[in-house]
């Protein structure tokens, strides 16, 4: 069964950065956001086994599955390689996901974060590709694909070896086009040339492309005063051919309303828009930033409970605004309930799960010298 790109929600609701209240997902607010999203005629929800320490799939059940007819929405979730230690773990995880989400089947099921090394080797070792196709034959999975954080060379290898894969999810935004680690433009071109439907993640780069220095925002506002800064990033990826869905991890109703407005009144990027986007990209790349997207994969397993994305957010802000005292105040608030950057014991767990392949240990050393 092929995927009808014309029948897909162009804006997907990512359930990775849901609003919280006292450390727990704010279900009432999530329900309100889901209602606004569904009322706009959109219906693609993306979660994963590890999001919100396993609570995102439960939130999907409470806010979506229990409140809407099953055929009125599409649900995507993922199998994490790093949770597989033996073959029986695969079915155990999948059955747990069905229970968490309260569903009998998953519309879009992904091998999570396929990349060079451990993750890909694990999926091959336990033949997860064949497993997924069997689940599809059983009707437990409607569409089978993978999310990808590896090299273009590996992507070609996987696609050649597994033509049964129906779609691929990649990180893509205008800032990462030429990123030598992410290499997103190369990945996009490979998939587009093969006419494989593409799901875009991190279009706003964890919020980095939604709030910028005043001089950069002024360039966007001068060209399109009625559009938000985030809308430029979303429009860039949504205008590309063969893009199935653009995921946005919306954390509050304000972000939801802004994104819905972008797609309700969608305007593809023009040549003039691209000129501005290219100028902004060039300017932003002059200020080196830690390429953290705040996915928080590194946080759950940190023995010192360091909120690594918040540490890097502080450092990135200081690099752009060295005299802004509010950054260190923010960091002081973070370490009241979490470990300090200098508490790192160099166990390496964070680096083993980082989709951006960041040298987190060294970056935490730098942060500790600056902040602690």
Rosetta blueprint (number, residue, H / E / L):
1 X L
2 X L
3 X L
4 X L
5 X H
6 X H
7 X H
8 X L
9 X L
10 X L
11 X E
12 X E
13 X E
14 X E
15 X L
16 X L
17 X L
18 X L
19 X L
20 X E
21 X E
22 X L
23 X L
24 X E
25 X E
26 X L
27 X H
28 X H
29 X H
30 X H
31 X H
32 X H
33 X H
34 X H
35 X H
36 X H
37 X H
38 X H
39 X H
40 X L
41 X L
42 X L
43 X L
44 X E
45 X E
46 X E
47 X L
48 X L
49 X L
50 X L
51 X H
52 X H
53 X H
54 X H
55 X L
56 X H
57 X H
58 X H
59 X H
60 X H
61 X H
62 X H
63 X H
64 X H
65 X H
66 X L
67 X L
68 X L
69 X L
70 X H
71 X H
72 X H
73 X L
74 X E
75 X E
76 X E
77 X E
78 X E
79 X E
80 X E
81 X H
82 X H
83 X H
84 X L
85 X L
86 X L
87 X L
88 X H
89 X H
90 X H
91 X H
92 X H
93 X H
94 X H
95 X H
96 X H
97 X H
98 X H
99 X H
100 X H
101 X H
102 X L
103 X L
104 X L
105 X L
106 X E
107 X E
108 X E
109 X E
110 X E
111 X E
112 X E
113 X E
114 X E
115 X L
116 X L
117 X L
118 X H
119 X H
120 X H
121 X H
122 X H
123 X H
124 X H
125 X H
126 X L
127 X L
128 X H
129 X H
130 X H
131 X H
132 X H
133 X H
134 X H
135 X H
136 X H
137 X H
138 X L
139 X L
140 X L
141 X E
142 X E
143 X E
144 X E
145 X E
146 X E
147 X E
148 X E
149 X L
150 X L
151 X L
152 X H
153 X H
154 X H
155 X H
156 X H
157 X H
158 X H
159 X H
160 X H
161 X H
162 X L
163 X L
164 X L
165 X L
166 X L
167 X E
168 X E
169 X E
170 X E
171 X E
172 X L
173 X L
174 X L
175 X L
176 X L
177 X L
178 X L
179 X L
180 X L
181 X L
182 X L
183 X L
184 X H
185 X H
186 X H
187 X H
188 X H
189 X H
190 X H
191 X H
192 X H
193 X H
194 X L
195 X L
196 X L
197 X E
198 X E
199 X E
200 X E
201 X E
202 X L
203 X L
204 X L
205 X H
206 X H
207 X H
208 X L
209 X L
210 X L
211 X L
212 X L
213 X L
214 X H
215 X H
216 X H
217 X H
218 X H
219 X H
220 X H
221 X H
222 X H
223 X H
224 X L
225 X L
226 X L
227 X L
228 X L
229 X H
230 X H
231 X H
232 X H
233 X H
234 X H
235 X H
236 X H
237 X H
238 X H
239 X L
240 X L
241 X L
242 X L
243 X E
244 X E
245 X E
246 X E
247 X E
248 X E
249 X L
250 X L
251 X L
252 X L
253 X H
254 X H
255 X H
256 X H
257 X H
258 X H
259 X H
260 X H
261 X H
262 X H
263 X H
264 X H
265 X L
266 X L
267 X L
268 X L
269 X L
270 X L
271 X H
272 X H
273 X H
274 X H
275 X H
276 X H
277 X H
278 X H
279 X H
280 X H
281 X H
282 X H
283 X H
284 X H
285 X L
286 X L
287 X L
288 X L
289 X L
290 X L
291 X L
292 X L
293 X L
294 X L
295 X L
296 X L
297 X H
298 X H
299 X H
300 X H
301 X L
302 X L
303 X L
304 X L
305 X L
306 X E
307 X L
308 X H
309 X H
310 X H
311 X H
312 X H
313 X H
314 X H
315 X H
316 X H
317 X H
318 X H
319 X H
320 X H
321 X L
322 X L
323 X L
324 X L
325 X L
326 X H
327 X H
328 X H
329 X H
330 X H
331 X H
332 X H
333 X H
334 X H
335 X L
336 X L
337 X L
338 X L
339 X E
340 X L
341 X H
342 X H
343 X H
344 X L
345 X L
346 X L
347 X L
348 X L
349 X H
350 X H
351 X H
352 X H
353 X H
354 X L
355 X L
356 X L
357 X L
358 X L
359 X L
360 X H
361 X H
362 X H
363 X H
364 X H
365 X H
366 X H
367 X H
368 X H
369 X H
370 X H
371 X H
372 X L
